[in-house]
Amino acid sequence: MGEILCIGNPIVDVFVNIDYSLTVKYGIHESHQHIDSEKARALMNEPSIDYARAVKSSGGGAANTAKIASMLGMKTVFTGCIGQDEHAKFFEKELTDAGVTTQLVKSQEKTGLCFVCKYSGEKRFAASPAAALELTEENIEESLFNNAEVVVIDGYILDRRPLVQHILLKASKRGIPAMLDAASVFQMRKKAEEILTYSRSFPIIIFMNADEAIAFYYTIRKTRDEEIFTSDKDKETMILRDVCPLLKIITDGELFPVVVVKLGGRGAIVAAGGHIYREETFTIIPRDSTGAGDAFGAAFISAWIRGKSLSDCASLGNKVAREILEVPGTHIKSEKLVKFAKMLKK
């Protein structure tokens, strides 16, 4: 059906400004947390929030990857479970307008929402996956894998082990590698050993950011994360000193796994075949960083499918992610990515 098959949690990101009283009222205390469907509906109907001016964007890691890859000229397919409400229509329209072929499972549950709450200079994510959690292995049809060169798996579905294993088995039987993004530090701390096991059994490309890479290192080493990092440079130093030697061992002697560490404004590191590749970039002041990591992954995997070198893959990832930093979520116009789509054709 497409070159890139993306499977994950379809979510609508809603960007809102809130004050302290609302963080208390809705229990939004963590930087990343889940809220139930009832609380999400109440927050969506909160009279003190001006939703007429709120920005919405299709979201979820795999959906973001599909959307950006499609804008880069790739043939992409997305599957996941949504509701039958106005948010479902919005989500599907955003993806189809971007050129993504959607094969969506419909549920009686509400479409998943993620509130990106800006509060006192910081950002808090309150997600209610709702219908997204109803996707099962029975929904993953054989035809989805036709013509696929990479299968993208949303890191947030790692909790559904039968589903993940089902996807990996179907992909590997066809010789299709999987791309897996760690999704969050919390997920990495829970799933690092599971991800490592998958990397030994299936052809896989693993993406993680700096914090997730550090969590991966400490979890695999079975030591407590006791270092305090005051800057991105400190994190980079620790990753180069401690994490990279571990990644060299994990990737030594094989085509897979490939491990990509996204360092934001400090570029990216790629571990493959027992070697470390470093691709730097320059820092900008972001309008919003939501979805930038997914955009990096979309560009990287698109370049990889087109036969580009790992350094070129990381370089394109850096450039496309930088464009996403200028907009809320992946709410970007396709013309902004035309020049990068042309690069993939060279």
Steps between C-alpha positions, in 0.01 A plus 500: 500500500783742576875527550458590866236327712434686827310333784413677823276717712302761304475808719388859450742742667326803652727793596359706786614757754396420855550651844581344836137454603437280195805284566351433845144453375600240239792347686759596239810485717757306293687596185348192329195318632181319401153620588179300460242565229256667739759751616608563138141579400463733798823678409384530140185674628683722751338845458811694607703365205457677167478199271401719207860621494664174604716328239428136424719254316483129418740326736644179633855400411421262214238733352744792512760286325252403229391859450849649467634213288207546262578871471854397409362308203488151651206264457371449853222307667370550853281267701360542850170519686292820522152593613212626289497860622612837370858435614508181291395697193764764574775240547415311181477821293840624619667175400323460166567867414870424557476209257487214750291194418299423814351167600331586827311275737186671635396473866204611712756654738608862456801586284820539700605848610823647631483839669827688458464738793718808525522611860739754659764462232494119497313239304297207632350218295171348616403213271180300479559224239138376523411324170868471403544225759248275325727408208582128516697247297177394327488846339843462336414363158752329272431747220638785711850363450481489121786708351612620845873560542479607865236447770481782755381396847388762751693459826182553700359167382788309663266430792295282264762229460287256291429780251866604473622143462232431240614802294871414532441138397293594196757759394804279551345212305489736204851631568368844599692685773312680776555852629425545870509829689541468876220760553595615852745458787226326696449248220874446465543424869224240476584359158878531448569129544203410281623735227846344524347154465308608190822641354662158530210317338374734226647751252435827677599868503461653846456873561544667838567853622780594740299440818370167369852393400625571852203311648574209262864490616418496871217248458711257297793540739256452790631805681312797635497825308677718753669758277348846481530669162472875489533545124461323167877512465540303824258237368691482173829454685357214707349335191829516308696376802272224631203429274684481167736218611194298601332571165814391315481163675127463430536579129837334435528268202144519369298711257239534774428640748568860411466735799441872449536745790333836435678784681269784399700815432824302532421273204492121506711190559454179299635161613518231231727204431702574811579853381387842624403776258460859618295761314489849649251780444441850632266606779196721447245632746194278440144622487398149605698176509201262486538261207857605412640160596237326287588728208866409544408132486280548193778677311767253614302194396397660169864569416596149611243346264640716220846351560664803662795460739432494873662843532276637225197340667582673830576828323161503328337406830659802666385735223139382492473497882617861501203595279258330738638705790343805335141368526278340766522122468522387137259772390722598206422591139634254244675773301737549793640151434514506119874573487570197720278278284714608203815396689364146529462476123866581430 
